Amino acid sequence: MMNTEINFLEKQPKKYIAPLVLGIVCILLLACAIAVFLVQKNTYENQIEVKKNKASQLETQLLEQQDEFAEEQKLQELQQEVVALKAEKIPNVILYKEMLAFLSSSEQLLSYDYTSVNQLIIDAEFVTLKEVSIYVNKLLKQDYVKGTELTSVSKMKTSYQATLTISLDSEILVKELGEND
């Protein structure tokens, strides 16, 4: 004989299925959200790394440009020093004595200024305007004088005060008069 089982309990609906399905869906959504966050995290980390590399490259380029700029500044400073040395190379003392020799007396020379652009500015006192022109002619006969400009002449009580701007050829000047000692 077979035993039959009789179940006197009421058949109950499957009340755990809905929460189970909802729980599984939530777990799946949570897993998807975590996966999206991980992907975004990796993407952002890669972008940060790329930007760091780019920043590093830009920093390197900036340092190179700063080095080049510093070198250009040093070059300009050296060029200025060369100009200053060339100005010192001009035989100023001998040139001064030569300018005095063209005058009747050394008291006539009021000022003497050699500029860095190969110009000599002389203020001198002359009794007549003819003496001014004779002085200018003496200057123009010198090979190292490119040109002479009578910048100003003013009448004083008994004399004329003249300002002359003399353009010089520094190479010929050094050849003819020698260098500073």
C-alpha positions in Angstrom: 0.0 0.0 0.0 1.0 3.3 -0.7 0.9 6.1 1.6 -0.8 9.2 0.5 -0.1 12.4 1.9 -2.8 14.7 2.5 -2.0 18.3 2.9 -4.6 20.2 5.0 -2.8 23.4 4.7 -4.1 26.0 2.4 -2.3 26.5 -0.7 -0.6 29.9 -0.3 0.4 32.0 -3.2 4.1 32.5 -3.9 4.6 35.6 -1.8 8.3 35.6 -2.0 8.6 35.8 -5.8 8.0 39.5 -6.1 10.5 40.6 -3.5 13.0 38.1 -4.9 12.6 39.5 -8.5 12.8 43.1 -7.2 15.9 42.2 -5.2 17.6 40.6 -8.2 16.8 43.6 -10.4 18.2 46.0 -7.7 21.4 43.9 -7.5 21.7 44.0 -11.3 21.1 47.8 -11.3 23.6 48.2 -8.5 26.2 46.0 -10.4 25.6 48.1 -13.6 26.0 51.4 -11.7 29.2 50.1 -10.1 30.5 49.0 -13.5 29.7 52.4 -15.0 31.5 54.2 -12.1 34.5 51.9 -12.5 34.6 52.6 -16.3 34.3 56.4 -15.6 37.0 56.2 -12.9 39.4 54.5 -15.3 38.5 57.0 -18.1 39.1 60.0 -15.8 42.3 58.5 -14.4 43.5 58.0 -18.0 42.6 61.6 -18.9 44.3 62.9 -15.8 47.4 60.9 -16.7 47.3 62.3 -20.3 46.9 65.9 -19.0 49.8 65.3 -16.5 52.0 64.2 -19.4 50.9 67.1 -21.5 51.6 69.5 -18.6 55.0 67.9 -18.1 55.8 68.4 -21.8 54.6 72.0 -21.7 56.8 72.6 -18.6 59.8 71.1 -20.4 59.1 73.3 -23.4 58.8 76.4 -21.1 62.1 75.6 -19.4 63.7 75.2 -22.9 62.3 78.6 -24.0 63.4 80.2 -20.8 66.9 78.8 -21.4 66.8 80.2 -25.0 65.6 83.6 -23.7 68.3 83.6 -21.1 70.9 82.8 -23.8 69.5 85.6 -26.0 69.7 88.1 -23.1 73.3 87.0 -22.5 74.0 87.5 -26.2 72.6 91.0 -26.1 74.6 91.8 -23.0 77.7 90.5 -24.7 76.9 92.7 -27.8 76.5 95.7 -25.5 79.9 94.9 -23.9 81.4 94.6 -27.4 80.1 98.1 -28.3 81.4 99.5 -25.1 84.8 97.9 -25.7 84.9 99.3 -29.3 84.1 102.7 -27.8 87.1 102.2 -25.5 89.2 101.1 -28.4 88.8 104.6 -30.0 92.0 106.6 -29.3 90.1 109.3 -27.3 93.2 110.9 -25.8 95.0 111.2 -29.2 91.7 112.4 -30.8 91.3 115.0 -28.1 94.8 116.3 -28.6 94.3 116.4 -32.4 91.1 118.4 -32.0 93.0 120.8 -29.8 95.8 121.1 -32.3 93.4 122.4 -35.0 92.4 125.3 -32.6 94.5 128.5 -32.1 94.6 127.9 -28.3 93.5 125.1 -26.0 91.2 127.6 -24.1 89.0 127.7 -27.2 87.7 124.2 -26.5 84.8 124.4 -24.1 83.6 120.8 -24.2 84.5 117.5 -25.8 82.0 114.5 -25.9 82.6 111.3 -27.8 79.3 109.4 -28.2 78.9 105.6 -28.7 77.6 106.1 -32.2 81.0 107.3 -33.6 80.1 111.0 -33.1 82.2 113.7 -31.5 80.4 116.8 -30.1 82.6 119.8 -29.6 81.8 123.1 -28.1 84.4 125.7 -28.9 84.8 129.5 -28.8 85.9 131.4 -31.9 86.7 135.1 -32.4 85.1 135.2 -35.9 82.8 133.1 -38.0 85.7 132.7 -40.5 87.7 130.9 -37.7 84.7 128.5 -37.4 84.8 127.7 -41.1 88.6 127.3 -41.1 88.2 124.8 -38.1 85.5 122.9 -40.0 87.6 122.7 -43.2 90.6 121.3 -41.2 88.3 118.7 -39.7 86.9 117.7 -43.1 90.4 117.2 -44.5 90.9 114.3 -42.0 90.3 110.9 -43.5 88.6 109.6 -40.3 86.0 112.4 -40.5 82.9 111.4 -42.4 81.1 114.7 -42.0 80.9 117.7 -39.8 77.7 119.5 -38.9 77.7 123.0 -37.4 74.9 122.3 -34.9 74.6 125.8 -33.4 76.4 129.1 -33.3 75.7 131.8 -30.8 77.1 135.3 -30.5 78.7 136.0 -27.2 80.0 139.5 -26.1 83.3 139.3 -27.9 83.2 135.9 -29.6 81.1 133.1 -31.1 80.3 129.9 -29.4 79.9 127.0 -31.9 78.7 123.5 -31.4 80.0 121.0 -33.9 78.8 117.4 -34.4 81.5 115.4 -36.1 80.8 111.9 -37.6 83.8 109.6 -37.5 84.8 106.4 -39.2 86.2 104.4 -36.2 88.2 102.0 -38.4 90.1 104.7 -40.2 90.4 106.6 -36.9 92.1 103.6 -35.2 94.3 103.0 -38.2 95.5 106.6 -38.4 95.7 107.5 -34.7 96.3 104.1 -33.2 94.5 102.6 -30.2 94.3 103.7 -26.6 97.3 102.7 -24.6 
